């Protein structure tokens, strides 16, 4: 691991302990990872919550589309049929059901866009 990548991890821990917002944590971490030479273009982080109305929150980071870098909440799948259907068609659900920890698709090579988020 490069010193820059280690520094990115150290920064996110220190910033989190200092009370930096989730969106700022994600942005700062992604920028530091890119500076370390890892060519990321977009990142999505999901966090389940104990909120009475929302199941969790999603945080996004797009290198070239900062206007899309807005957090959003998602509702409980047990109370929303559409949300449950979207969940069951997601790559995260696929990973959970398959027991795998990694899912890769190379769209340039022609891999299928078999999840809505990839279309």
CORDANOR-V560072 format. One record per residue. RES is the residue in three letters. SS is DSSP state (H for helix, E for strand, L for the rest). PHI is phi in whole degrees, 0 to 359 (none if undefined). D_FIRST is the distance of its C-alpha to the first C-alpha in Angstrom with 1 decimal. Layout:
res->RES ss->SS phi->PHI d_first->D_FIRST
res->RES ss->SS phi->PHI d_first->D_FIRST
This chain:
res->UNK ss->L phi->none d_first->0.0
res->UNK ss->L phi->285 d_first->3.8
res->UNK ss->H phi->299 d_first->6.6
res->UNK ss->H phi->296 d_first->8.2
res->UNK ss->H phi->294 d_first->6.4
res->UNK ss->H phi->298 d_first->6.9
res->UNK ss->H phi->298 d_first->10.2
res->UNK ss->H phi->297 d_first->11.1
res->UNK ss->H phi->295 d_first->11.0
res->UNK ss->H phi->297 d_first->13.0
res->UNK ss->H phi->300 d_first->15.3
res->UNK ss->H phi->295 d_first->16.2
res->UNK ss->H phi->294 d_first->17.1
res->UNK ss->H phi->296 d_first->19.2
res->UNK ss->H phi->294 d_first->20.8
res->UNK ss->H phi->297 d_first->21.7
res->UNK ss->H phi->294 d_first->23.3
res->UNK ss->L phi->277 d_first->25.1
res->UNK ss->L phi->93 d_first->26.7
res->UNK ss->L phi->298 d_first->25.1
res->UNK ss->L phi->296 d_first->26.4
res->UNK ss->H phi->301 d_first->24.5
res->UNK ss->H phi->295 d_first->24.9
res->UNK ss->H phi->293 d_first->23.6
res->UNK ss->H phi->299 d_first->20.6
res->UNK ss->H phi->297 d_first->19.8
res->UNK ss->H phi->300 d_first->20.6
res->UNK ss->H phi->298 d_first->18.6
res->UNK ss->H phi->296 d_first->15.4
res->UNK ss->H phi->298 d_first->15.9
res->UNK ss->H phi->297 d_first->16.6
res->UNK ss->H phi->291 d_first->13.5
res->UNK ss->H phi->296 d_first->11.3
res->UNK ss->H phi->297 d_first->13.6
res->UNK ss->H phi->297 d_first->13.3
res->UNK ss->L phi->280 d_first->9.6
res->UNK ss->L phi->99 d_first->11.0
res->UNK ss->L phi->268 d_first->11.0
res->UNK ss->L phi->278 d_first->14.8
res->UNK ss->L phi->270 d_first->16.2
res->UNK ss->L phi->245 d_first->19.9
res->UNK ss->E phi->205 d_first->21.0
res->UNK ss->E phi->220 d_first->20.0
res->UNK ss->E phi->229 d_first->22.4
res->UNK ss->E phi->237 d_first->22.2
res->UNK ss->E phi->248 d_first->25.2
res->UNK ss->E phi->230 d_first->26.3
res->UNK ss->E phi->288 d_first->29.4
res->UNK ss->L phi->233 d_first->31.8
res->UNK ss->L phi->254 d_first->34.9
res->UNK ss->L phi->291 d_first->36.9
res->UNK ss->L phi->291 d_first->40.5
res->UNK ss->L phi->253 d_first->40.5
res->UNK ss->E phi->251 d_first->36.9
res->UNK ss->E phi->288 d_first->34.7
res->UNK ss->E phi->185 d_first->31.6
res->UNK ss->E phi->230 d_first->29.9
res->UNK ss->E phi->242 d_first->27.8
res->UNK ss->E phi->239 d_first->25.5
res->UNK ss->E phi->238 d_first->24.7
res->UNK ss->E phi->221 d_first->22.7
res->UNK ss->E phi->241 d_first->23.7
res->UNK ss->L phi->301 d_first->22.4
res->UNK ss->L phi->257 d_first->25.8
res->UNK ss->L phi->223 d_first->28.2
res->UNK ss->H phi->299 d_first->27.9
res->UNK ss->H phi->295 d_first->31.4
res->UNK ss->H phi->269 d_first->30.0
res->UNK ss->L phi->278 d_first->27.5
res->UNK ss->L phi->244 d_first->30.0
res->UNK ss->L phi->289 d_first->29.7
res->UNK ss->E phi->215 d_first->32.3
res->UNK ss->E phi->256 d_first->33.8
res->UNK ss->E phi->232 d_first->34.8
res->UNK ss->E phi->277 d_first->37.8
res->UNK ss->L phi->286 d_first->38.5
res->UNK ss->H phi->293 d_first->38.8
res->UNK ss->H phi->289 d_first->41.6
res->UNK ss->H phi->244 d_first->43.7
res->UNK ss->L phi->215 d_first->42.9
res->UNK ss->H phi->299 d_first->43.5
res->UNK ss->H phi->294 d_first->41.8
res->UNK ss->H phi->296 d_first->38.7
res->UNK ss->H phi->295 d_first->38.8
res->UNK ss->H phi->296 d_first->39.2
res->UNK ss->H phi->298 d_first->36.3
res->UNK ss->H phi->300 d_first->34.1
res->UNK ss->H phi->289 d_first->35.3
res->UNK ss->L phi->260 d_first->34.5
res->UNK ss->L phi->269 d_first->30.9
res->UNK ss->H phi->296 d_first->27.7
res->UNK ss->H phi->293 d_first->26.9
res->UNK ss->H phi->297 d_first->30.2
res->UNK ss->H phi->303 d_first->29.6
res->UNK ss->H phi->297 d_first->26.3
res->UNK ss->H phi->297 d_first->28.1
res->UNK ss->H phi->289 d_first->31.1
res->UNK ss->H phi->276 d_first->29.4
res->UNK ss->L phi->80 d_first->27.0
res->UNK ss->L phi->275 d_first->24.1
res->UNK ss->L phi->249 d_first->20.7
res->UNK ss->L phi->216 d_first->20.0
res->UNK ss->L phi->223 d_first->22.4
res->UNK ss->L phi->238 d_first->21.9
res->UNK ss->L phi->222 d_first->24.5
res->UNK ss->L phi->256 d_first->24.5
res->UNK ss->L phi->292 d_first->27.5
res->UNK ss->L phi->294 d_first->27.6
res->UNK ss->L phi->282 d_first->28.1
res->UNK ss->L phi->101 d_first->30.8
res->UNK ss->L phi->299 d_first->29.4
res->UNK ss->L phi->291 d_first->31.7
res->UNK ss->L phi->268 d_first->31.5
res->UNK ss->L phi->274 d_first->32.6
res->UNK ss->L phi->229 d_first->31.6
res->UNK ss->H phi->308 d_first->33.3
res->UNK ss->H phi->297 d_first->30.2
res->UNK ss->H phi->271 d_first->29.4
res->UNK ss->L phi->290 d_first->32.9
